[in-house]
Amino acid sequence: MATTTQDLQREISKTSAHSDNVVKAKDSGDQDMPVLPATKDQGFADAVADLDNDKIRPPIEYDSLSVFLASVGRRFKSLWTRRFILSILAGQLLSFCITSTSVITTELTMRGFNLPTTQTWFLYFALCIIYTPFTIYKYGFKGWAKVVFKDGWKYFILAAADVEGNFLVVKAYQNTNLLSAMLLDTWAIPVCMFFTWVYFRTKFHWSQYLGVFVCCVGMGLLVTSDQVSNAANGPGKSFIKGDMFMIAGATLYGFTNATEEFLVRNAPLYQVVGLLGMFGMIINGIQASSLEHSGWNDVVWDGKVIGFLFVYTFSMLVLYTVAPILYRMASSTYFNLSILTSDFYGLIFGTYNLFREKTCL
């Protein structure tokens, strides 16, 4: 009996040690690969739910008004952890970057630059030349090549969806107005929530589903309003066409955000962003040379256009660098909720432009 008990304890110890262990290379050739923690496919919301909520959020007490207010104060104070503050700051930085790219795309369109694939190619080129050499440095060329051959198909799908998402969004800004495009971009939130559930089985509250429903209703009303406005304005830009482009692009954005979160929770950030940049540069380059090569000679490559392209690329580079960090600190759904403030920043830009035009007059 004692021997059986000792054997059972040894098995339990082995199982516990195995669950806390790390993913190791299977052969000597994989020794260049990084040693990563063995993580479960679990979203941020599920991970938080598994913790002791009493230690994270003090309970609300209802004994009296003073006790209730004191407990609410403690609950509010408990929210402001270092991780939460950094998540807020990162989210607002990304929101400002998105507003910057939206405004710049509108400015480029007004100057006759209607090459959406060419416009985003510089982004993927920058990601590739920055993160791919660093990945090769960390893994060695042999280790990097094994990652490409083993998991390259995942990053190819991610890059293809991201390239086409950026292409459709830029096309949307060329056909509809800035406000409609930025509001319809919120369709990425329910799409991201769906794919988060697919990847992580994340559970959402009923109020969150109600918010998605309200978002869909508002989106339908906005499209209807643009249809009426388009009919009233006569021929010209097709608002409905631009709205459909934005909805399709937002759908791809929601998919890529959730998929990138899934990848960065199981691999280093530089690997994910580097391979995204490499495959994106290839796909984007082929598409640009096929569809937009005739327009390269028609564009006036003056200092303003080049400057706008530089600022656009820099803003997108910051976005693609910080977003995976935010996915780890919070989630891709939180990222999409954070960038809702881009509508407010866009209003500020629009008010400034209107004031500038009136001053010039």
Secondary structure, DSSP 8 states (H G I E B T S, - for coil): -HHHHHHHHHHHHHHHHHHTSEE--SSGGGGGS--EE---S--HHHHHHHS-HHHHS-----SSHHHHHHHHHHHHHHH--HHHHHHHHHHHHHHHHHHHHHHHHHHHHHTT---HHHHHHHHHHHHHHHHHHHHHHHH-HHHHHHHHHHHHHHHHHHHHHHHHHHHHHHHHHHHS-HHHHHHHGGGHHHHHHHHHHHHH-----HHHHHHHHHHHHHHHHHHHHHHHHHHHH-SSS-HHHHHHHHHHHHHHHHHHHHHHHHHHTTS-HHHHHHHHHHHHHHHHHHHHHHHSGGGTTTS---HHHHHHHHHHHHHHHHHHHHHHHHHHHS-HHHHHHHGGGHHHHHHHHHHHHHHHHHHH-
